[in-house]
Amino acid sequence: MKRGIKNQGTFLKRLGELLANGYSLTEAIEFVFIGHYPRKDFLKTKMLALLQDGSSLSDTLKSAGLPLHVCSQIYFAERHGSMAETLISAGDYLAARQKDRQALMKVMTYPIILVLILTGVMVLLKNVLLPQFQVLYSSLGYTPGNGIGNFLLFIDNLPILIVASLVFIVLAACTFFYRYQSHTPIRKAQFLLRFPLLSHYLRIFYTQFFSREMSYLLNSGMSINQALKEISSQTYRPLFKEMAERMMQDLTIGKSFPESVGYFDLFTDGLLEVIKHGERRGELPRELFTYSQFCMETLEFGGKKLLAVIQPAVFFFIGAFILIIYFSIMMPLFQVMQSIG
């Protein structure tokens, strides 16, 4: 799907709207491709063939390249029955993420161009200007002071330092990835939660997904244990599969649902309060869904806020880099003029 269809969010939303208007799944897929993707006959034929062979919609979309976190939502919709609403919601989510990525690219494009230009300036400075300064110093019999000398030495070795730093980052990332992959899904999540800024958004993301899917499953008439069994039976989200299995074990030995959820330090503090409040009022599905909507709004606001912080931070870095280059050129000249004077 990622290569076959540009706007995945629009595709899912249109598919959901057609289902809501009474189209069957195969009719909706045919209509979407005819009306909006007339040159994607191969992909349409592939999807329809998979459905006719008995594949679920979630598996069909997975084979077409749809993100796994979206496939998992569709998987649960096949259980609780809110397929049209889920497709529309997933489409809106993907469309919003696409806008965020486009905004991030716009924020990063200009600084990246500046970095490339500045890299060229640094190469010019190292290979042309610095040798000229050294010739000038020799002709005038001037020896740079320790501060200027160290600064020029730093500029001269900056490309080597940058390459060494990149090699170190790559090696560290490979080591981290290797060790990260060896852990269970829960251990992986707990490790990521050690990073302060990342942990805040991850907890909201985990809470939003869990509360949303639980609300739909419970609202379809399932018990808590049945809903957890459905979550544990899917393979799209290994983390929630492992958590659901652990929660089912807790319920078997007599623990309450809030106690089993509270065992994991992966959710927001508010989720436990919502579950307890919903159970007291007998409206757990409704309150879980409302809380999931609140979490989604928080994530969207946080994404916009993060973009607003990234841009000035990048430009500050670029400005500091320009100042370094400026002083690397001007300060030796000032030193030479003072020595002559």
KEKE-3310 file (N, C-alpha, C; in steps of 0.2 Angstrom, whole numbers, plus 5000, padded with zeros to 4 digits):
npx = (5004:5010:5019:5010:4999:4997:4991:4987:4978:4967:4962:4958:4948:4939:4935:4929:4918:4911:4907:4899:4889:4882:4888:4895:4910:4918:4912:4914:4929:4931:4924:4931:4944:4940:4935:4945:4958:4962:4972:4977:4975:4981:4984:4971:4965:4973:4970:4956:4956:4963:4953:4942:4948:4947:4954:4956:4951:4960:4972:4973:4975:4987:4996:4996:5004:5000:5002:5006:5001:4989:4983:4980:4970:4960:4959:4953:4941:4935:4931:4923:4914:4913:4917:4916:4917:4929:4938:4937:4941:4954:4959:4958:4968:4980:4980:4982:4995:5002:5001:5009:5021:5024:5024:5035:5045:5046:5050:5063:5069:5075:5085:5093:5098:5105:5115:5122:5127:5135:5144:5151:5157:5165:5174:5180:5186:5195:5204:5208:5208:5214:5227:5232:5232:5242:5253:5253:5255:5268:5276:5275:5281:5273:5266:5252:5242:5239:5225:5220:5227:5223:5210:5211:5216:5206:5196:5203:5203:5190:5182:5187:5183:5169:5166:5171:5162:5150:5153:5154:5141:5133:5138:5135:5121:5118:5122:5113:5101:5103:5103:5091:5082:5083:5075:5059:5043:5037:5048:5055:5047:5047:5061:5061:5054:5062:5068:5065:5057:5052:5045:5034:5025:5024:5018:5005:5002:5001:4991:4980:4978:4975:4964:4955:4953:4948:4937:4928:4927:4922:4910:4903:4898:4906:4914:4926:4936:4934:4937:4950:4955:4953:4962:4974:4975:4978:4992:4997:5001:5013:5016:5004:4998:5006:5004:4990:4989:4995:4987:4975:4979:4981:4967:4962:4967:4961:4962:4957:4952:4957:4968:4976:4979:4986:4997:5006:5018:5016:5005:4996:4993:4980:4972:4969:4961:4950:4946:4942:4932:4923:4919:4912:4901:4896:4898:4909:4914:4910:4917:4930:4932:4930:4941:4951:4949:4952:4966:4971:4969:4978:4990:4990:4991:5003:5011:5011:5016:5029:5034:5034:5044:5055:5059:5064:5075:5083:5087:5094:5105:5111:5113:5123:5133:5136:5142:5153:5161:5163:5170:5181:5187:5189:5195:5209:5214:5212:5221:5233:5233:5234:5246:5255:5252)
npy = (4994:5006:5009:5007:5015:5032:5041:5034:5036:5043:5033:5023:5030:5033:5021:5016:5026:5021:5009:5012:5018:5007:4999:4983:4975:4971:4978:4991:4992:4990:5001:5012:5010:5012:5025:5033:5027:5023:5017:5007:4993:4981:4980:4981:4969:4960:4962:4959:4946:4940:4942:4935:4922:4920:4927:4939:4956:4964:4956:4956:4970:4971:4963:4972:4982:4991:5000:4991:4995:5000:4990:4982:4988:4987:4973:4971:4977:4969:4960:4966:4973:4987:4991:5001:5013:5012:5011:5024:5032:5027:5031:5045:5046:5042:5051:5063:5060:5060:5073:5079:5073:5079:5093:5092:5089:5101:5109:5104:5104:5117:5120:5108:5110:5122:5116:5108:5117:5124:5114:5113:5125:5123:5114:5121:5131:5123:5117:5128:5142:5140:5135:5146:5156:5150:5152:5166:5168:5163:5171:5183:5180:5177:5169:5160:5162:5151:5149:5153:5145:5132:5133:5134:5122:5114:5117:5113:5099:5096:5089:5076:5073:5074:5063:5053:5054:5051:5037:5032:5034:5026:5013:5013:5013:5001:4992:4995:4991:4978:4972:4977:4970:4957:4957:4954:4959:4967:4970:4978:4989:4994:4998:5008:5017:5023:5034:5051:5061:5054:5044:5050:5052:5039:5032:5038:5035:5021:5019:5025:5017:5004:5007:5012:5000:4991:4997:4996:4982:4978:4985:4978:4968:4959:4951:4956:4947:4940:4950:4953:4941:4941:4951:4945:4936:4941:4945:4957:4967:4964:4968:4971:4959:4951:4958:4957:4943:4941:4949:4941:4930:4936:4939:4926:4921:4928:4942:4959:4969:4982:4980:4971:4979:4989:4983:4985:4997:5005:5013:5028:5037:5041:5031:5020:5026:5030:5017:5012:5021:5020:5006:5008:5015:5008:5010:5007:5004:5015:5026:5022:5023:5037:5042:5037:5045:5057:5055:5054:5067:5073:5068:5073:5086:5087:5083:5094:5104:5099:5100:5114:5117:5110:5117:5131:5126:5119:5130:5138:5130:5130:5144:5145:5137:5145:5156:5150:5147:5160:5166:5158:5163:5177:5179:5175:5184:5196:5194:5194:5207:5214:5209:5214:5228)
npz = (5000:5004:4993:4983:4984:4986:4996:5010:5021:5015:5007:5016:5023:5013:5010:5022:5023:5012:5016:5027:5020:5015:5006:5001:5006:4996:4985:4989:4989:4975:4970:4976:4970:4956:4956:4961:4960:4946:4939:4946:4945:4946:4960:4965:4960:4967:4980:4980:4977:4987:4997:4992:4993:5007:5016:5029:5031:5037:5036:5022:5020:5026:5018:5008:5012:5022:5037:5052:5065:5061:5054:5065:5072:5063:5063:5076:5074:5065:5075:5084:5076:5072:5059:5048:5055:5061:5050:5045:5056:5057:5044:5046:5055:5049:5039:5046:5052:5040:5036:5047:5044:5032:5036:5045:5036:5029:5038:5041:5028:5024:5034:5032:5019:5022:5030:5022:5013:5022:5026:5014:5015:5026:5021:5011:5019:5026:5017:5009:5014:5027:5024:5018:5028:5036:5028:5028:5041:5043:5034:5041:5052:5063:5077:5082:5097:5111:5113:5100:5092:5096:5092:5079:5076:5080:5070:5059:5061:5061:5051:5052:5066:5064:5056:5064:5074:5068:5064:5077:5082:5073:5076:5090:5088:5081:5091:5101:5094:5092:5105:5109:5101:5107:5118:5126:5121:5131:5139:5130:5128:5141:5142:5133:5139:5148:5143:5145:5138:5127:5134:5139:5128:5123:5133:5133:5120:5121:5130:5123:5113:5119:5128:5118:5110:5119:5123:5112:5110:5123:5122:5112:5118:5124:5138:5150:5151:5139:5130:5132:5128:5114:5111:5115:5105:5093:5081:5077:5086:5096:5109:5116:5115:5123:5135:5137:5139:5151:5159:5158:5165:5178:5181:5182:5194:5203:5204:5201:5187:5186:5195:5188:5176:5182:5186:5175:5170:5160:5155:5156:5172:5173:5167:5176:5185:5177:5173:5186:5189:5178:5180:5192:5189:5179:5166:5159:5145:5138:5145:5143:5130:5128:5135:5127:5116:5122:5124:5111:5106:5114:5110:5097:5099:5106:5096:5087:5095:5097:5084:5083:5092:5087:5075:5079:5086:5077:5069:5078:5080:5068:5067:5077:5071:5060:5066:5072:5061:5056:5066:5065:5054:5056:5068:5068:5059:5066:5077:5069:5065:5077:5081:5072:5074)
capx = (5000:5014:5021:5005:4994:5001:4987:4983:4973:4962:4960:4954:4943:4934:4933:4925:4912:4907:4904:4894:4883:4878:4891:4899:4917:4921:4910:4918:4935:4930:4922:4937:4949:4938:4934:4951:4964:4960:4978:4980:4971:4984:4983:4964:4964:4976:4966:4949:4958:4964:4947:4938:4951:4945:4958:4952:4953:4967:4978:4973:4978:4994:4999:4996:5008:4997:5006:5004:4997:4982:4980:4978:4964:4955:4958:4948:4935:4932:4928:4918:4909:4913:4922:4916:4920:4937:4942:4937:4946:4961:4961:4960:4974:4985:4980:4985:5002:5005:5002:5014:5028:5025:5026:5042:5050:5046:5054:5070:5072:5079:5091:5097:5102:5111:5120:5126:5131:5140:5149:5155:5161:5170:5179:5184:5190:5201:5208:5210:5209:5218:5234:5234:5233:5248:5258:5253:5259:5275:5279:5275:5284:5268:5264:5246:5242:5236:5218:5218:5230:5219:5204:5212:5218:5199:5193:5207:5202:5183:5179:5188:5179:5162:5166:5172:5156:5145:5154:5152:5133:5131:5140:5130:5114:5118:5123:5107:5096:5104:5101:5084:5078:5083:5070:5052:5039:5036:5054:5057:5043:5050:5067:5060:5051:5068:5069:5060:5052:5049:5041:5028:5021:5023:5012:4999:5000:4999:4984:4975:4976:4972:4957:4950:4951:4944:4930:4925:4926:4917:4903:4900:4895:4911:4916:4933:4941:4934:4940:4957:4957:4954:4968:4980:4975:4981:4999:5000:5004:5015:5016:4997:4997:5009:5000:4983:4990:4997:4980:4971:4982:4979:4960:4961:4969:4956:4964:4953:4954:4961:4974:4980:4981:4990:5004:5011:5020:5016:5000:4995:4990:4973:4969:4967:4955:4945:4943:4938:4926:4918:4916:4907:4895:4893:4899:4916:4916:4909:4922:4937:4932:4930:4947:4955:4949:4956:4973:4972:4969:4984:4995:4990:4993:5010:5015:5011:5020:5035:5036:5035:5051:5061:5061:5069:5081:5087:5090:5099:5111:5113:5116:5129:5138:5139:5146:5160:5164:5164:5176:5187:5190:5190:5199:5216:5215:5212:5227:5238:5233:5236:5254:5258:5252)
capy = (5000:5012:5010:5007:5021:5038:5043:5028:5038:5045:5027:5020:5034:5032:5014:5016:5029:5017:5003:5016:5019:5001:4995:4977:4976:4970:4983:4997:4992:4991:5008:5016:5010:5014:5032:5037:5024:5019:5014:5002:4987:4975:4980:4980:4962:4956:4963:4956:4939:4938:4942:4929:4916:4919:4931:4944:4963:4966:4952:4959:4977:4970:4961:4977:4987:4995:4999:4986:4997:5001:4983:4979:4991:4983:4966:4971:4979:4962:4956:4970:4975:4994:4992:5008:5019:5011:5013:5031:5034:5025:5035:5051:5046:5042:5058:5068:5059:5062:5081:5080:5072:5085:5099:5091:5089:5108:5112:5102:5105:5123:5118:5103:5114:5126:5112:5106:5123:5125:5109:5115:5131:5120:5110:5127:5134:5119:5116:5134:5147:5139:5135:5153:5159:5147:5155:5172:5168:5162:5177:5189:5178:5177:5162:5161:5160:5145:5149:5153:5139:5126:5134:5132:5115:5111:5118:5108:5092:5095:5084:5069:5073:5073:5056:5048:5054:5047:5030:5030:5034:5020:5007:5013:5012:4994:4988:4996:4988:4971:4971:4979:4965:4951:4957:4953:4966:4971:4973:4983:4995:4997:5001:5014:5022:5026:5041:5055:5064:5048:5040:5053:5051:5032:5030:5041:5031:5014:5020:5027:5011:4999:5010:5012:4993:4988:5000:4993:4975:4978:4988:4973:4963:4954:4952:4959:4941:4939:4955:4952:4935:4944:4955:4941:4931:4945:4945:4963:4971:4959:4971:4971:4952:4949:4961:4953:4936:4942:4951:4935:4926:4939:4938:4919:4920:4932:4950:4964:4972:4988:4978:4968:4984:4993:4980:4987:5004:5007:5017:5034:5036:5042:5025:5016:5030:5029:5010:5011:5026:5017:5000:5010:5018:5003:5013:5006:5005:5022:5030:5020:5027:5044:5043:5036:5051:5063:5053:5055:5074:5075:5066:5077:5093:5086:5083:5101:5107:5097:5103:5121:5117:5108:5122:5136:5123:5118:5136:5140:5126:5133:5150:5144:5135:5150:5160:5147:5148:5167:5168:5155:5167:5183:5180:5175:5191:5201:5192:5196:5214:5216:5208:5219:5234)
capz = (5000:5004:4987:4978:4985:4990:5002:5013:5025:5011:5004:5021:5025:5008:5011:5028:5021:5007:5020:5031:5016:5013:5001:5004:5006:4989:4981:4992:4986:4968:4969:4978:4965:4950:4956:4963:4958:4940:4937:4951:4944:4949:4967:4967:4959:4972:4987:4980:4976:4994:5001:4990:4996:5014:5020:5032:5028:5041:5033:5015:5020:5028:5013:5003:5015:5027:5044:5057:5070:5058:5053:5072:5073:5058:5066:5081:5071:5063:5080:5088:5071:5070:5054:5045:5060:5062:5044:5045:5061:5055:5039:5048:5059:5044:5035:5051:5052:5034:5037:5052:5041:5027:5040:5047:5030:5027:5044:5040:5022:5023:5038:5029:5013:5025:5033:5016:5011:5027:5025:5009:5017:5030:5017:5008:5024:5028:5011:5005:5019:5033:5022:5016:5035:5038:5024:5030:5048:5042:5031:5046:5058:5069:5080:5085:5104:5113:5111:5093:5089:5097:5089:5072:5076:5080:5063:5054:5062:5062:5047:5055:5071:5062:5053:5069:5078:5064:5065:5084:5082:5069:5080:5096:5086:5079:5097:5104:5091:5093:5112:5110:5098:5110:5124:5125:5119:5137:5141:5125:5130:5148:5141:5129:5144:5152:5140:5148:5133:5124:5139:5140:5122:5123:5138:5130:5114:5123:5133:5118:5109:5123:5130:5112:5108:5125:5124:5106:5112:5128:5119:5107:5122:5127:5145:5150:5149:5132:5126:5133:5124:5108:5111:5115:5099:5087:5081:5074:5091:5101:5116:5119:5115:5130:5141:5138:5142:5158:5163:5159:5171:5184:5182:5184:5201:5207:5204:5198:5181:5188:5198:5182:5172:5186:5186:5170:5171:5153:5154:5160:5178:5173:5165:5181:5188:5172:5174:5192:5189:5174:5183:5198:5186:5175:5159:5157:5138:5136:5148:5140:5123:5129:5138:5121:5112:5125:5123:5104:5106:5118:5105:5091:5101:5107:5089:5084:5099:5096:5078:5085:5096:5082:5070:5081:5089:5072:5067:5083:5079:5061:5068:5081:5067:5056:5070:5073:5054:5056:5071:5063:5049:5058:5074:5066:5056:5072:5080:5065:5065:5084:5082:5068:5077)
cpx = (5004:5017:5015:5000:4997:4997:4983:4977:4967:4958:4955:4948:4937:4931:4928:4918:4908:4903:4898:4888:4880:4882:4894:4906:4920:4919:4913:4925:4935:4929:4928:4942:4947:4937:4940:4958:4964:4966:4981:4976:4974:4983:4975:4962:4967:4972:4959:4951:4959:4958:4942:4941:4950:4950:4954:4955:4959:4973:4978:4977:4986:4998:5000:5001:5006:5001:5002:4999:4990:4979:4977:4971:4958:4954:4953:4942:4931:4929:4922:4913:4909:4918:4922:4919:4927:4941:4942:4941:4953:4964:4962:4966:4980:4986:4984:4993:5005:5006:5008:5021:5029:5028:5034:5047:5051:5051:5061:5073:5077:5086:5096:5101:5107:5116:5125:5130:5137:5146:5154:5160:5167:5176:5183:5189:5196:5206:5211:5212:5214:5226:5236:5235:5240:5254:5259:5257:5266:5279:5279:5279:5280:5266:5258:5246:5239:5229:5216:5221:5226:5212:5205:5213:5211:5196:5197:5205:5194:5180:5181:5184:5172:5162:5167:5165:5150:5146:5152:5144:5130:5132:5136:5123:5113:5118:5116:5101:5097:5101:5094:5080:5078:5078:5063:5049:5039:5043:5057:5053:5046:5057:5066:5057:5056:5070:5064:5055:5048:5044:5034:5023:5020:5018:5005:4997:4998:4992:4979:4973:4973:4965:4952:4948:4947:4937:4926:4923:4921:4910:4900:4897:4899:4912:4923:4938:4940:4937:4948:4960:4958:4960:4974:4980:4978:4989:5002:5003:5007:5015:5009:4995:5000:5006:4994:4984:4991:4991:4976:4973:4980:4972:4958:4962:4965:4958:4958:4956:4959:4968:4979:4982:4986:4997:5009:5012:5020:5010:5000:4992:4983:4969:4966:4961:4949:4942:4939:4932:4921:4915:4911:4901:4892:4894:4906:4918:4915:4915:4929:4937:4933:4938:4952:4955:4953:4964:4975:4973:4976:4990:4996:4993:5001:5014:5016:5016:5027:5038:5038:5042:5056:5064:5066:5075:5086:5091:5095:5105:5114:5117:5123:5135:5141:5143:5153:5164:5167:5170:5182:5191:5193:5195:5207:5218:5216:5219:5233:5239:5236:5244:5258:5258:5257)
cpy = (5006:5014:5011:5013:5026:5039:5037:5030:5040:5038:5024:5024:5033:5025:5013:5020:5025:5012:5006:5017:5013:4997:4989:4979:4976:4976:4990:4997:4993:4998:5013:5016:5013:5022:5036:5034:5020:5015:5009:4995:4981:4974:4978:4972:4958:4956:4959:4948:4936:4937:4936:4922:4915:4923:4937:4951:4965:4962:4955:4965:4976:4968:4967:4983:4992:4994:4994:4989:4999:4995:4980:4982:4988:4976:4966:4973:4973:4958:4960:4973:4982:4995:4999:5013:5018:5013:5020:5034:5033:5029:5042:5052:5046:5048:5063:5067:5061:5070:5082:5079:5077:5091:5098:5091:5097:5111:5110:5103:5111:5122:5113:5106:5118:5122:5109:5111:5125:5120:5110:5121:5128:5117:5116:5130:5130:5118:5122:5139:5146:5138:5142:5157:5156:5151:5162:5173:5167:5168:5183:5187:5178:5170:5163:5159:5153:5144:5149:5147:5133:5127:5132:5125:5111:5111:5113:5101:5091:5090:5077:5068:5071:5066:5051:5048:5050:5040:5028:5029:5028:5014:5007:5011:5004:4990:4989:4991:4980:4969:4972:4973:4958:4951:4955:4959:4970:4974:4979:4989:4998:5000:5008:5020:5025:5033:5046:5058:5059:5044:5043:5052:5044:5030:5032:5037:5024:5014:5021:5021:5006:5001:5010:5005:4990:4990:4997:4986:4974:4980:4983:4968:4958:4956:4954:4953:4940:4944:4955:4946:4937:4947:4950:4936:4934:4944:4952:4967:4966:4961:4970:4963:4949:4952:4958:4946:4937:4944:4945:4931:4929:4938:4931:4918:4925:4940:4953:4966:4978:4986:4975:4974:4988:4990:4983:4995:5007:5012:5023:5033:5037:5036:5021:5020:5030:5022:5010:5015:5022:5010:5002:5012:5013:5005:5012:5007:5012:5027:5028:5023:5034:5046:5042:5042:5057:5061:5055:5063:5076:5073:5071:5084:5092:5086:5090:5105:5105:5100:5111:5122:5115:5113:5127:5132:5122:5125:5139:5136:5129:5139:5150:5141:5140:5155:5157:5148:5156:5169:5164:5158:5173:5184:5179:5181:5196:5200:5195:5204:5217:5215:5213:5226:5235)
cpz = (5000:4997:4982:4978:4989:4996:5005:5017:5021:5009:5010:5023:5019:5008:5016:5026:5016:5011:5024:5027:5013:5008:5005:5003:4999:4984:4983:4989:4979:4966:4970:4972:4958:4950:4958:4961:4952:4937:4941:4951:4947:4957:4969:4966:4964:4978:4986:4980:4983:4998:4999:4992:5003:5018:5023:5029:5031:5037:5026:5015:5022:5023:5008:5006:5020:5034:5049:5062:5068:5057:5060:5074:5069:5061:5071:5079:5068:5069:5083:5083:5069:5064:5050:5049:5061:5056:5044:5050:5059:5049:5041:5052:5054:5040:5040:5051:5046:5034:5041:5048:5036:5031:5043:5042:5028:5032:5043:5034:5021:5028:5035:5023:5016:5027:5027:5013:5016:5027:5020:5011:5021:5026:5013:5013:5026:5023:5008:5010:5024:5030:5020:5023:5037:5034:5026:5037:5047:5039:5036:5052:5064:5071:5084:5093:5105:5111:5104:5090:5090:5093:5081:5071:5076:5073:5058:5055:5063:5057:5050:5061:5070:5060:5059:5074:5075:5065:5072:5085:5079:5073:5086:5094:5084:5086:5101:5101:5092:5100:5113:5107:5102:5116:5121:5124:5125:5139:5136:5127:5136:5147:5137:5134:5149:5149:5142:5143:5129:5128:5139:5134:5122:5127:5135:5124:5116:5126:5128:5115:5113:5125:5124:5110:5113:5125:5118:5108:5117:5126:5115:5111:5125:5134:5144:5148:5142:5127:5126:5129:5117:5106:5111:5109:5093:5087:5078:5080:5097:5108:5119:5119:5122:5136:5142:5141:5149:5162:5163:5165:5178:5186:5184:5191:5205:5207:5200:5191:5182:5191:5192:5178:5176:5187:5181:5171:5164:5151:5158:5167:5178:5170:5170:5184:5183:5173:5180:5192:5184:5176:5189:5194:5181:5167:5157:5150:5136:5139:5145:5133:5124:5131:5132:5117:5115:5124:5116:5103:5109:5113:5099:5093:5103:5101:5086:5088:5098:5089:5079:5089:5091:5078:5073:5084:5083:5069:5072:5082:5073:5063:5072:5076:5062:5060:5071:5066:5054:5060:5069:5058:5052:5064:5073:5063:5061:5075:5076:5065:5072:5084:5078:5071:5083)
residu = (MET:LYS:ARG:GLY:ILE:LYS:ASN:GLN:GLY:THR:PHE:LEU:LYS:ARG:LEU:GLY:GLU:LEU:LEU:ALA:ASN:GLY:TYR:SER:LEU:THR:GLU:ALA:ILE:GLU:PHE:VAL:PHE:ILE:GLY:HIS:TYR:PRO:ARG:LYS:ASP:PHE:LEU:LYS:THR:LYS:MET:LEU:ALA:LEU:LEU:GLN:ASP:GLY:SER:SER:LEU:SER:ASP:THR:LEU:LYS:SER:ALA:GLY:LEU:PRO:LEU:HIS:VAL:CYS:SER:GLN:ILE:TYR:PHE:ALA:GLU:ARG:HIS:GLY:SER:MET:ALA:GLU:THR:LEU:ILE:SER:ALA:GLY:ASP:TYR:LEU:ALA:ALA:ARG:GLN:LYS:ASP:ARG:GLN:ALA:LEU:MET:LYS:VAL:MET:THR:TYR:PRO:ILE:ILE:LEU:VAL:LEU:ILE:LEU:THR:GLY:VAL:MET:VAL:LEU:LEU:LYS:ASN:VAL:LEU:LEU:PRO:GLN:PHE:GLN:VAL:LEU:TYR:SER:SER:LEU:GLY:TYR:THR:PRO:GLY:ASN:GLY:ILE:GLY:ASN:PHE:LEU:LEU:PHE:ILE:ASP:ASN:LEU:PRO:ILE:LEU:ILE:VAL:ALA:SER:LEU:VAL:PHE:ILE:VAL:LEU:ALA:ALA:CYS:THR:PHE:PHE:TYR:ARG:TYR:GLN:SER:HIS:THR:PRO:ILE:ARG:LYS:ALA:GLN:PHE:LEU:LEU:ARG:PHE:PRO:LEU:LEU:SER:HIS:TYR:LEU:ARG:ILE:PHE:TYR:THR:GLN:PHE:PHE:SER:ARG:GLU:MET:SER:TYR:LEU:LEU:ASN:SER:GLY:MET:SER:ILE:ASN:GLN:ALA:LEU:LYS:GLU:ILE:SER:SER:GLN:THR:TYR:ARG:PRO:LEU:PHE:LYS:GLU:MET:ALA:GLU:ARG:MET:MET:GLN:ASP:LEU:THR:ILE:GLY:LYS:SER:PHE:PRO:GLU:SER:VAL:GLY:TYR:PHE:ASP:LEU:PHE:THR:ASP:GLY:LEU:LEU:GLU:VAL:ILE:LYS:HIS:GLY:GLU:ARG:ARG:GLY:GLU:LEU:PRO:ARG:GLU:LEU:PHE:THR:TYR:SER:GLN:PHE:CYS:MET:GLU:THR:LEU:GLU:PHE:GLY:GLY:LYS:LYS:LEU:LEU:ALA:VAL:ILE:GLN:PRO:ALA:VAL:PHE:PHE:PHE:ILE:GLY:ALA:PHE:ILE:LEU:ILE:ILE:TYR:PHE:SER:ILE:MET:MET:PRO:LEU:PHE:GLN:VAL:MET:GLN:SER:ILE:GLY)
# end
